[in-house]
Amino acid sequence: MLPKKERLSRAEFNRFFSLGKRFHSKSFTTVYAPHDSLHVSVVTSKKVSTHAVDRNKVRRRIYDIVRHYRDEFGTKGVYIFLMKAGAKDVPYALLKEEVHEHLHTIMRRS
């Protein structure tokens, strides 16, 4: 899990959600906005899974992957991950690879 200072508050979420640029992937959509520090939010709706345990597992996986990515590459910006319906069935290794490729793409385009 990321520290609280690196997660978005509700007001920040609403502001960046409307201002950010969207990038699509197979398992998620990322809303990105440039910022001087890292802030991340993960949204898992009931379309991902009707069970809270599964939604929380997906959320924890994304936070963990982003934390490792931050430690390795020193990423900055605001990232809001909107998980898609099939995300709970994706193995951790494939999800990690997909997030890393996706973040590299975002960094190149921005």
N, C-alpha and C positions, 0 to 999 in steps of 0.2 A: 504494500500500500504506500502511496505517496504521502508525504507530510501534509498537514492541513493547509499550510501556506502555499503549496503547489496545486491545490485543488481550487475549483472555481466556486465562488459564492453564488447565490441565486441571482443577484443583480448583475454580477459580471457575466454569468451564463447567458442571461437574456440579451445583454448588450452584444457580446461576441457572437452569439448564435445568429443574430440578425445581420451583423457586419461581416462575418467571416466568409471565406471562399470555400466551396465544397469540393471534395475529392472523393470519388467513389471507388469501392473495392468490392470483392465478392462477398465478404463477410461483414463489412461495415462501411459507413460513410464518415468521413472526417471533415469537420468544419475547422478551418485554420485561419488564424489572424496573427500577424506579427506582434511581438511584445518583447520587452527587454528581459523577461524572465520566463520560466516554464510554468504553465498552468494547464491542468488536464481535467477533463470530466468525461465519464463514461455513462451513456444512457442505454439501458437494456429494458425494453418494454416487454409486456406480456406476450408479444408476438414471438419473442425469442424463446420463451418457455413460460408455461403457466405456473411453474414451481419457483418460488423465491430462491431456493437453494441453488438451482441451476443458473438463474440470472446473476446471483451474487458470485458464483464461480467464474462466470464469463467476465464480470466486472473486475474481479481480483486478478485474473489472468492478464487483462489489458493493462491494468495499473502496474503489475510486475514487469511486463514486457517494456513498457514505457520507462520505468525506473531504470532498468538495465540499459536501455538505449541512451537515456540521459547520462548515465555514468560513463558510458563508452564514448559518446559523441558530443556531449555538452549541448544538447538541444535547447533552444529557446523558442517561445511563442505560446499561443493558446491553441490547444487541441481539444475538440469535442468529438468523441467517438460515438456514433449512433449505430448500435449493433443491429444487424439484420437477422431474419428468422433462422437461418441455418447456422448461426455462429456457435451455438452450444454443442454442435456435433463435430466441430473442427478440432482435431488434436492440437495440443499445446505447441508442438514443434512447427506445425504448418501455420498456426495462427501467428507465432513469433516471426516466422519468415515473411508472412504477408504484411505484418505491421512494419517490419524493418524496411521492406521494399517500398511500402507506401510512404513512410516518413522520408526516405531518400528522395522519392519522387517529389514530394511536397517541397523539400528543401531546395531541389534543383529548380523548380518552377517559381519559387518565391525570391 
